[in-house]
Amino acid sequence: MSSQISSKEYWTFRNQSNKKFTHGLHLYPARMHPEIARNIIFDYADDKRKIIIDPFVGSGGVLIEAMFHGNNSVGFDINPFAVLLTKVKTTIINPKRAEEEYLKILEKSKRDYRKGGFYPKLIPNNFDIKFWHKPNVIKKLSIIKHHLYNSDSNKKIVDFLKICLSLTVRISDNQRKSEYKNYRMDKDELKNFKPNVFDIFQEICQRNCQLASDFKNMMGGRDTKAIVTYGNALNFSENFKKLELDDSHGHLIMTSPPYGDHDTTVAYGQFSMHPGLWLDLQEFQLREVDRKCLGGQRKNDLKDMDLQSPRLALDLKEVIRRDPIRAQDVYSFFYDLDRSLEQFSKILKHGKSHLCFVVGNRNVRRVSIHTDEILIELGKKYDFKHLTTYPRSIPNKLMSVRNAPENIVNNSGKTMTEESIVLMKY
Ligand SMILES: C[S@@+](CC[C@H](N)C(=O)[O-])C[C@H]1O[C@@H](n2cnc3c(N)ncnc32)[C@H](O)[C@@H]1O
């Protein structure tokens, strides 16, 4: 077993679906495979009174696994769409009610459409809607939204159906479907693209009701709480303390932080913008996501680049030689990561806590940035002791990890195919 657990294959979960239960309700960039969280929680949160924390909660996979295991959990994110999605994914609903409600909405919507219904006030006016959606799609989305907003179901069901509508927006829009960034389909593809919004909505709702039912069954009668809030990892300790939880039994921080450098890797803000605006989430928060992401604000002074990590110093030296501006980006990311580690150390119960980060070593200007080793060195300053690192292959992550730093065709760097699962004790 011990040799098995150290093998890349063990942690790859190549043949295991990552879309079971509410894990599969909606797309989100760079989702962690739920089996990773499941295994780590099983090993490091044996005591069910431990609190599981994901400070970069994304679409909430870690919290779902914490619920299955029987631990209370907390998640923060600076992306309001991620917060809503995680709330929905960690809320038990009555799937029969949700099914009845979506069928009602669909029937009213179809009737309304036949009569020429249209709700221009419900259409977001803060992005170039005609560029991203066909006219008929806009019309039908506005009708579904109208009937959903006028539903007399409880908030849990309405939020659940909002997530179904969001995915309908995404599937029926003019964006290339193989990307998380906002690129429009080319002319030919667009000409042949004739999405039927009502059918798409129905299919998504049907599938999601089944997933919600599987989630409810999996939970049995367990009463574990998942708290999800909008919050920045850089103010983590303040936000966490406000929750006033009984944390005397320790914590497990289980997360995958952003990769940094969202221009060339994953742009969470860009991905969430259109669905978020359709759902009337706070526009200023949506627009701030990529800037607030770790490393989103460039630190300009190269002289100060010292975070007491020899590995980072070596990697930076190499990047500076090739491109000082990109070196500032790399430094800015680790500067923020360092600050967030300091924040985490302020609330963790000493001697009873663990931290597990799933990270990728990306390339910048063809220099490999050893994020896993740097993380360990930064952690030492705050008394995190490295236990072990498991490598894993990334089987089929849909993301733009193809680093094309020079933005020159055929000159893209190596695609990230491996990650490290770094375990530390506090
Ligand atoms: C790799 S994703 C997390 C994926 C998540 N583990 C999942 O399975 O869906 C990283 C998340 O960190 C969030 N994030 C980035 N910078 C943040 C910050 N400073 N504070 C809180 N969240 C942040 C992003 O919005 C994104 O949702």
The ligand as a Gaussian input file, in Angstrom:
#p B3LYP/6-31G(d) Opt

LIG

0 1
 C       -7.866000      26.011000      -8.365000
 S       -9.340000      26.898000      -7.941000
 C       -9.974000      25.957000      -6.669000
 C      -10.619000      24.747000      -7.210000
 C      -11.366000      23.965000      -6.165000
 N      -10.479000      23.235000      -5.312000
 C      -12.318000      23.046000      -6.886000
 O      -12.174000      21.841000      -6.803000
 O      -13.210000      23.580000      -7.571000
 C       -8.722000      28.303000      -7.127000
 C       -9.790000      29.222000      -6.563000
 O       -9.124000      30.202000      -5.772000
 C       -9.863000      31.399000      -5.850000
 N       -8.963000      32.468000      -5.378000
 C       -7.918000      33.017000      -6.014000
 N       -7.319000      33.945000      -5.244000
 C       -8.010000      33.985000      -4.085000
 C       -7.877000      34.730000      -2.897000
 N       -6.929000      35.657000      -2.757000
 N       -8.746000      34.491000      -1.886000
 C       -9.727000      33.567000      -2.008000
 N       -9.909000      32.841000      -3.140000
 C       -9.063000      33.030000      -4.163000
 C      -10.280000      31.475000      -7.305000
 O      -11.392000      32.320000      -7.468000
 C      -10.597000      30.010000      -7.592000
 O      -11.962000      29.746000      -7.397000

